[in-house]
Amino acid sequence: MLPLWVALVAVSALATPAPGAGGQRRGAVKAWPDAPNVVLVVSDSFDGRLTFYPGSQVVKLPFISFMKAHGTSFLNAYTNSPICCPSRAAMWSGLFTHLTESWNNFKGLDPNYTTWMDVMEKHGYRTQKFGKLDYISGHHSISNRVEAWTRDVAFLLRQEGRPMVNLVPKKTKVRVMEGDWKNTDRAVNWLRKEAINYTQPFVLYLGLNLPHPYPSPSSGENFGSSTFHTSLYWLKKVSYDAIKIPKWSPLSEMHPIDYYSSYTKNCTGKFTEKEIKDIRAFYYAMCAETDAMLGEIILALHQLDLLQKTIVIYTSDHGELAMEHRQFYKMSMYEASAHVPLLIMGPGIKTNLQVSNVVSLVDIYPTMLDIAGIPLPQNLSGYSLLPLSSEMFKNEQKFKNLHPPWILSEFHGCNVNASAYMLRTNQWKYIAYSDGASVLPQLFDLSSDPDELTNIATKFPEVTASLDQKLRSIINYPKVSASVHRYNKEQFIKWKQSIGQNYSNVIANLRWHQDWLKEPRKYENAIDQWLKIHSDP
């Protein structure tokens, strides 16, 4: 790989952007003459802070570094919902989560929803998708759904296996995540055998599961994904000495939402510093493997002389806490969970540019259409990123539609016992919960507290009130929370009725089975009480 890598750097540094081919297919509206190809690579669970200093010092990510040098990187890009399906629903629709009503990993977009890829196809683009999509309703386990629906119930149960590591002790084992590599190979083969022959521009999507933790079947029949799994080959890419041990608040001082999350994720027990450091090291190694798959796509485009005709975008659906704030997984508005990578390179894109403006995944939809020269719909939540990254604008209207100085993220799923709403501005991160009154909000000044250890909501009441007012002008979040409460209760009742006499056995053996089976009657009673008396906030 090394000689080709060196050649790629040298060639791309000297190359001038070349236009892609225009074209028309089956009566579709013609793409504008110089429309470039577009490749979007979306990984899972990638902490965006690893793409810039100082996070970039902990693991070698050569192809992300290549994209940074030859394109534009967004330093403050965020998910619109820190969990797979709702985040991807926002990305593919261009709409905030409360507009798609993608409340949990089971409820996403309708299968017939018109995505940005559908629009590009209608305008003359050839399209192809490989790998993880996960934006349509109907996926994920029963356990995952029930946990989300019952988050208002007055009980506390561990829903995940304890986070752990698993090493493949081979120094030569490169392809650890076989499924992702298979999909990467399929995407490369499509470029080599199909895309190279097109007279029209194409858009290719590759979805990767890494660096999402692996399933943990040792935790029982209904298991989660709490295993950080890699090989010595990738572990060598990690600078072990540079790994930070995150600071934790004492359990008694944690915000109540954080405590619920930590407990349900099985993280309230004791962890040694070595355990924490190993989990983080293995996670970073998984990120290195992800980077290599991105590299396979970039190298294929270079070999086929398509790199200068193709805009390449890399991002992720959300991040990974990797034991920050005494949690793993996502489902949190903390930086490790909500901050995503976002890099763009290709013809017309500014090189070696770092953009500090806050942006989010709903901006992917208008950006894709803007790249193709397609007029943008008026109902989108997102804004094109080309005004922030392009050397020349393709649509005049973008001058009037520059990105606002805030982004919105929401969470309504499992492992968090209240709907959460984050308003992120250049300086502040404000997080409101539920109806805005029953749970204390959080406020962080990321310029002075990047680790988000000090909630200053009560210390700065004017700032808190101002940000809450701004949040309410964007979303009526007490009303949205009430809708989610109703939805959760209705869905649980339907599910309970559907399984009839098997209810007690089925609910006892979900992912929380280790706790539930100790006192099954107690937990069933708690649900019965919730069904009888729970009302909207």
N, C-alpha and C positions, 0 to 999 in steps of 0.2 A: 504493500500500500504506500510506502514512504516515497519512492520515486515519483509515483503518480501524484501524490499529495504536493510534493515540491513543484512539479510541473503545473499543477492547477493554480497554485499561488502565483507563480511567475506569469502564466498566461493571462489570468484574470486581472492582475495588477496593470497589465499593459493594454488590455482589450478595450475597445470602444463599444458602447451599446449598439446592438443591431436590432432592427425591428423584426417582429414575428410576421407570419403570413396571415393575410386576411382571407375571408372566404364566406361561403354561404352553403347551407345545407337544407334540403327539403323545404324550401320556401321560407325558412327562418329569416328574421331580420338580419341583415349583413352586419358583422362585427366591423368596427371602424378599421381602416386599412392597416394601421401599424399596431394592431392589438397584440400584445405579448402573450405568450403562454403563462400560465400561473400554476405553481405547485404549492400546496398547503400541507405541511406536515404538522400534525397535532399529537403530542404525547399526552400521557396521563400523569398527574401528580408531580410535576416538575416545578420546584421552587425557583421562581424567576430571579431571585437575588443571586443565584449562582452564575448568572450571565454577565455580571459586572462586579467591579471591585467593591468590598473585599471578598465577597462570597466566591468570586472566580478563582481565588488563590487556593482553594481547598481541593479542587479536582481538575484534571486536564480535560478540557472540552474543545478539541482543536477545530471542529467544524462550526461550532457556535462562535468561536473566536474568529474564524474565517468570515462568517456572516457579519459579525460586528465590524471587521475591517473593511469589508466590501459592500456594506449596506448601512441601514439605519436600525438602531436598537432603542427600544422604548424602556426607560428605566423605571417607570411607574405604571405598569400594565397590570390590570386586575381581572379576576373572574367576576362574573355577575351573579354567581351562586357557587359556593365552594363544595360542589359535589358533582359527580359525573354527568348524569342525564340533564338536570336543570341547567348546568353550565353550557352543555353542548346545544341544548334547545335555544338558549340565548344566542349562541354563536351562529347557528344555522338559520335563525329567524330574524336576527337583528333587533329583537324585542326583549325588554326586561322580563324577569321571571314572573312578576305578578301579572304581566300582560299575556304570557303564554300559559299561566297557571300550572307551570311545571313544578309542583310542590315537593316532589321527592324523586327517588331514582326509578320509581315505577311510572310516574306521570310526566310524560314529555310531550312532544309535538304529535299531532295527528299524522299517520303515515302519508297522507296526501298533501301535507303542507308544502307550499311553494318556497323552497329554499333559494339561497343565492345561486347555487349550482344549477337549479332548474331554470332560473332566469337567464343565466349565462348560456345554457344550452339552447334556449329559445332564440338567443341573439347570435347564434352561429358557432359557439364553442363546442368542441368535442369534449366529453366529460368522462371521468373514470374515478371510482372510489375503491380503496383497498383498506382492510383492517377495521379497527374499532370506530364505530359511528356513535351509537348509544344516545341518540337524541329523540328517539321515537318511544311512545308509551308502550308499556307491557313487559319490560325486562326486569331483571334482578330478582332476588329470592323473596319468597313469602316472608321470611324472617325480617328482611330489610323493610318490607312494607309495614308489617305489624308494629315493628319498633317505632316507625315514624308516626303511625296512626295513634299509638298509645303514649306518646311522649308527655301528654298532660296528666296521665294517671299517677296517683300518689304512691309510686314505688321506685326503687332504685335497684337496677339489675345490671350485672356485667353482660355486655352484648358481644364482646370481642374476645379473641384469644389474647393472652399477654404478648406484647411485641417481642420478637426474637429474631435471631440471625441464623442463616444456614449457608455454609460455604461449600462450593465445589472445589476440592483441593487440587485442581489441575491448572498449572500455569499457562497451558495452551488452550484452555476452554474459552472460546470467544463467543460462541452462540449459546448463551445461557437461556435467554427467553426465545425459545424455538418458534413460537407462534408469530411473534413480531418479526423475526428474521424472515420467516416464510412470506409474510405480507410485504416486507421490504423487497424481497426477491421478485415477487409478483409485480410490484410497481416498477422495478428496474426493467424487468422483461417487457412490460407493457411499453415503456419508453423506447426500448431497443427495437421492438417488433411492430408496434402500432403507431405510437406518437410520431416517430421519426418520419413516417410516410404521409402524415396529414398535410393538407394544403391549408386547412383552417387552424386557428389557434386552439390550444387545448387547455383544460384545467384538470389537474390531478390532485386527488386528496389521498393522503396516507395517514391512518390513525394507528397509533402505537399504544400498547397497554403499559409498557414501562414508562417511568420507574415506579408504577403502582406496586405496593407490596403484594406478595404471592399468597395464595390460599393457605390456610393452616388447618388441615384435616385432623391434626392431633387434638384439636379443641372440641371434637365431637361431630355428630352427624350433620348438624346445621352450623357450619363453621364460617368464620369471616376470613379476612386476608390480613394477617398480622406478621407475616414472615418476610424479612428482608434477605433476599437470596442473590448471591453472586458468585463469581469465581476468582481465583487468585489473579488471573489475567487482568480483570477490571479493578480489583482491589489495589493493584500496583499503581493505578492512575491517581489514587487518592493520597494527598499529603496528610498523613495521620496526625502529625504534630500540629497542623494548622486547624484541626477540628476543635470548635468551641464546645465546651460543656454548658448548655443553657442554664440560666438561673431560674429557679422555681420559687414561687411564693409558697409559704406553709399552707397545708391543706385548709387550716382553719381561717386563713386570710384570703382564700381564692374567691373570686366573683362566683355567685351561686350557679350561673350558667356554666362557667368553666369547671366547677366541681362536678356537676352532673356529667359533663362531657368526659372529663378525666376518669370518673368512676365507670361509666358505661363502656369506655374504651379499655377498661382493665389496666389502668395506669396509676392507681392510687397506692399500690404496694411499693415495696422498697426496690430501688434499682441502684446497682453500683455504678461508679463513674465509668468503669470499663464497659458495662452493659450499654450505657447510654452512648458512649463513644463508638462502640462497635455498630450499634444500630445506625448511627449517623454515617459512619464510614461505609457500611454496606449500601446505604441509600445513595451516597455520592457515587459509589461504584456502579450502581444501577443507572445513574444519570450518565455516566461515561459510556455505558453500553448504548443508551438511547442516542447520544451524540454520534456514535459510530454509524447507526442506522440512517440518521439524517445525512451523514457523510456519504453513504452509499448512493443516495439520491443525487447529491451535489456532484459527485464524481461521475455518475452516469450521464448527467446533463452535460458535463464538460467533455466527456469522451465522444458524445454525439453532436458536439458543436451546437448545443441548445442552450448553454448556460447564459450566453449574452442575449438570448431572445426570450428568456424566462424570468419572471418575477418569482422568487422563492420566499415563502413566509413560514416561519416556525413559531409555534406557541404551544400552550398546554391548557387543559380544561381547568386546572387548579394546581395548588402546590402540595406540599407534604410537611407536616409539623415535625416529624422525625425527632420526637421527644422534647420539642420546645413547648413551654407552658404545660409540661407534664402530660403531653398527649402525642399520639401518632395519628396518621390519617389526615383528613381535612376537616370539613364541617365547622370551620372556625373563621372569624374575620381577622385573626392575627396574620401578620405578614407571611409567615412560612406557608400558610394554607391558602391565602387569598391572592398573593402576588404571583403573577405568571410571567414567563419569558415571552417576549414578542420582538422578533427580528424580521426585517424585510430587506431583500437585496434584489438587484436586477436592473434592466434598462430603465433609465429615468429616475432611479432611486439614489438619493444622496449617499455618498460613501463615508464611512468612519464617523457617522453622526450619532450622537447620543441625545435623545429627546427626553426631557424631564417632565413634560406635561403628563397629567394623569389621563389614562385611556383604559378601555376595557374591551372584553370580547365581543360585545354587541357591535363594535366598530368594524369587525371583520366583514360583515354583510355589505355595508356601503362601500368599504374599501375594495372588495372584489368587483362590485359593479362599476366603481369609478375606474379601476384599472382597465376594464373592458370598454369604457366609454359609454356605459349604459346609464340613462337618467335614473336618479335615485328616487324611490318612493318617499312620500312625505310622512308616512306613519312610523318610520324607523326610530328606535331608541338611540341607535348609534350614529356616529359621524365618520366620514371617510378620513383615513389617516394620511392620504396623499398630500394634503396641504402641509403636513408636518414632516413629510419624508421625501416628497417628489421634487425633482428639478424643474418640472413643468407640469402645470395642471391640465387635466383632460376635460374637466367640466367647469364652465364659468360659474355655476351656482355655488361651487365650494367656497368662493370668496365670502359668501353670505352665511356659510354654515361651518365656521371654524369650531373646533371642539370646545365645549364649556369647561370651566376649571374645576370640575368635580366628576366623580363616577359613583354609581350606585351598585351595591351588591346586596343580595338577600339570601337568607337560608331558612328553609321550612321543613327539613327532613329529620332523620334519626340522629341520635346522640346529642341533641340539643333540645332542651325542654321548653323552648319559646322561640317564636319566629324572630330572626335577627336581621337588622337593616344597617348597612354600613354606608355612610357618606364619607368619601375620601376626597380631600382637597389637597392643595400643595403642601400645606403645613399640618393639617389636622386629620385625624381619623376619629369619627364619631360613630358609635354603635348604639342603636336603640333597640329595645326588645318589646315584643308582645304589644300591649296597648300604650306603651310609653309611660305608664305609671306604676304598674305592678312589679316591674323589675328595674333595678337601677341601671342607667345607661353607662357607657364607658367613653372616655375621651383620652386620646393619646396625642402628644406632640412628637411626631416621628423625627423631627430635627434634633431634639434634645434627648429623646427616649426611643431610640430605634428598636430596642428589644421589647418595648411595650410592657414595661413592668410597673408603671405608675399611672393609675387611673386618676386623672385630674378633673373629672366632671364636676365635682363639688367645689373644687378650688377655683375654677373659672366658670361661674354660673352664667355670666353674660355670653361667653363663647358657646357654652353648651346650649343655651336657649336659642341663640342665633342659628346654630347648626341644626338644631331640632326643627326650627321654623323652616329652614331651607329644605330639609328632608321632607317635611310635610307638604311643601309646595310641589315636590316631585312625585311623591307617593303618599296616599292616605293610609299610612301603615297600620293604625289601629283597625281600620276597616278590613285591610288585607289579612291581618292576623285573625280577625273574627271569621273570615271566609275559610281560612285554613283550619281553624278549630272545627267548623261545621263539616268541612270535607273529611277530616280525619275521623270524626265520629260516624258519619254516614258510611264511609268506606269500611270501617271496622265492623259495623252492624251487618252490612251486606256479606262480608267475609265470614263472620261468625255464623250467619244463617246458612251460608253455602256449605259449610262442613258439618252441620247438624250435630249428631251424637258424638262425633269424633273430636269436638271442640276442645275438651279438657286435655286430651292426649296430645293433640297437635300443638296447642299453644304452649304446653309444658316443655315440648322438645324443640323449640326454636333455639336461636343462638344463646339465649339466656338460660338454657336448661340447667346449667350447673347450680345457679342460684335458685331458680324457680322450683326445682324438684325438692329442695329442702323444706319449703313451706308452700306447696301448691295452692292450698285453700286460701291462704292469706292473699296471694297475688290475684287469684280469680275474684275474690271479694272486692279487692281494690278496683278492678275493672268494672265489676257490677255497680259499685258506688259511682264511679265516673259516668257510666252510662245513664244512671238514674238522675244524678244531680248536676252534672256538668253543663254549664250554659256558656254562651258566648261572652267574652269579656266586655 
